[in-house]
Amino acid sequence: MPSAHCVSTTSGVILDVDRAFCSLVQRDERTLIGASYKTITLPDDIAKSTAMLRSMTASGTPSRLRKRYRRPDGTIVHAGLLVTMAPDKNRLLATVTWERRPADDESPFRLWRAALRLQRLYEARRQEFGEELFGDHVGVILLEVYLAEAEGRIATLATVSNAVGLSGPMVGRWIRVLCQYGLLHADRDLADVIHLSHAGLTKIERTLRAFDDEPAIGLSPLSRES
């Protein structure tokens, strides 16, 4: 999987790019420098990109985002971004990854759709069988953090608790356990943004690929060994 790098202001004005980024969006450096991210982002994805920029500026914590770039010839490429704040807090550093093979171009979008389907399955199970018989709290918590990052939202203890329908103390205990297992990153007091670790993201995406390929099997894929 190729990777590229881009430096921008906190408002999204591009300051520097490498050759790989130019290749990704099929524009030369002179065209990109000084341009807004909005000029190369698919219009449908501008809102979540803007939300990510705002959250980064407010929190200063790294964020992951899945978005689509629009090339001059009209083709679209799906990409994953890891955005971090520079030490002086006036610049954002983005590492962008994407699949070169045409057959895999929709992989990030497919994983996002698989995550939404899995979320609906979890909710259906809880409604049908009740909270007492629902046993995959790890799965729903990891899935909510994944969806928040994929959609450019901020995941906190409060937002995760609200989304998964569990009490704050219970979610907090599970988040600390998941941090101990190296699947999530969070501060000790759980007062800041909660992020997936690289290992956590890798495991969830492998699970979602399996769920997308064989949706009829396994009601609790996130709780399995991967």
N, C-alpha and C positions, 0 to 999 in steps of 0.2 A: 504494500500500500504506500503510495507516494505521500510526501508531506511538503508543506510550503509554510512560509512565514510572512507576516504582515505586521507593521507597526502603525498605530493610528492614535489620534487624540481621543480623549474621553467622549468627545461628541461624534466620533466616527469618521473624521477626516483622515485619509490615508497619507502617511508620512514616508513610509519606506516599504519596499516589497523585495522579495528575492525572485530569481528566475522561475522557480517552480510555481510561485503564485501567479506570475504573468502567464505561464503556460496553462494554469488551471482556469483562469478567467478569459484567456485568449485576448489579452490586451497588453500593450507595451508599457514600460515603466513611466514614460512621459505622460501617458494618458491617465495612469492610475494615481500618480502623486498629486495630492491636492484635491482629489475627487472624494465624494462622500461614498460610504458603503452602500447607500441607497441606489447608486447608479449601476451597481453590479449585482445587487440582490434581487431575486424574484419578488415582484410586488407583494405577493401573498405572504412573504416571510419578513417583510420590513418591520411590521409591528412587533414581532417577537425579538428581532434583532435590537430594536430600539429599547424594548423592555430590559433586555440583557445589559445593554450599555448603562442604563439608569441604575440597575441593581449593582453593577460593578463599581460605578462611581460612588454609590452610597456606602457599599460594604467593603470594597477593596479586596474581596476574596475571589479566588479563581472561579470561573464559570465554564460550563460546557454547553454547547448549542449545536443543534442540527439545523442546517439551512440549505437553501438552494441558490446557486449562482446562475445568472442569466448571461450567456455569452453573446457576442455581437451577431453570430449567425443564427440566433434564436434557440440553440440547444441549451439544455439545462443540466447542470451537474449537481449532484447531492454531495454535501460535505459535512464533516464533523469538525467543530472548532473547540479548542481549549484556550481560553482567554485569561491572561493574568495581568495584574497591574504592575507597572514598572516601579522600581524603588522610589522614584520621585513623585509617583502618583499622578503624573501628568500625561502618561503614555500607557497605551494598552498593547500588549504583545500577544498576537494570535498565532497558534500553531494549527494548521488546517490539514486534514487528511481526507482522502477520497479514493475511490476505486477507479482505476483506469479502464478496466474491462467493461464494455458496454453492457454485458449481461448482468453486471453487478451494480450498475449505476443507481438503481432504486433501492439498494440494500438499506440505507439509513431510514428511508421512508417506510419500507416494509417492516423494519424492526419497530418503528413507532406504531404502525398499525397493529402489529402483533401485540405490543404492550397494551394498547387500548382494548383489544379483544380479551386479553388475559385479565385486565382490570374488570371488564364486564362479567367475565366468568366468576371471578372472586366475589363480586357483588351479588351475583345470582345465587351462589352457594350460601352466602351469609343470609340472604333473605329466605331461602328455602329451608335451611337447616338450623338457623339461629346461631347466635354468637357462641353458645356453649359448645357447639359441634364444629366450629370453625377453628382449625388448628394451624394456619399458616400465617401468623402475624409477621414473621420474618419476610415472607414473600411479599405481602402487601406493602410493607414499609420500604423495602428495597425498590419495588416497582414504582411507588409514588415518587421517590427521590429521582429515579431514572426518568420518569415522565416530566418532572419539574425541570430537570436539566435539558431534556430534549426540546421542551417547549419554551425555554428561556425564562422560566419562573424561578423564584427563590424558594428553596426548601428550608424550613425551620421546624423546630419542635412543634410549634403551634399549627403550622400549615399541614404538616404530615399527620398530626393527631386528628385534625379536622377532616382531612381527606380520607383517612382509613377508618374513622369512626371509633377510635380507641382513646382512652384517657391519656392525658399528658404524662403522668408518672409511668404508665405501662409502656408507652412508646419510648420514653426516655430510657427505661431499663433496657429495652431491646436495642436501641441505638448504641448504647454503651457496649453491649455485647458485640454488636456488629463492628464497632470500632476496634474492639479487642481482637476480632478475627481478621482485621485488615480489610474489611469490605466498605466501610464508611470512614469519612474524616469529619470530626466535630471537636469543638473545644470542650474542656472538662465540664463546664457549666451548661453546655448545650444552648448557649445564648446567641450563638452566631449561626451563619449559614451552614447547612449540612451538605456534604458532597460525597459522591461515590469515589472510592479509590480506583486506581487503575485496575486492580484485581477484581473489585466489585463490578466495575463496568464490563470487564471481559467476561465474567461469569454470567451476568444478566444477559448480555448480548448472545452468548452461546445458548442460553436457555431459550431466549426468544426465537432464535433461528430454528431450534428443535421444535418449539411450539408452532412456529409458522409452517414448518415442513409437514408436521404430523399433528394437526390440531385436535384430532379425535382421541389422543392418548394422554394420560397423565393429568389429573386434576390439580396437582400441586407441584409444578415443575421447578419453581424457584427454591423449594425446600430440599431438592435432591442434591446429591454429590455432583459436582461438575469438574 
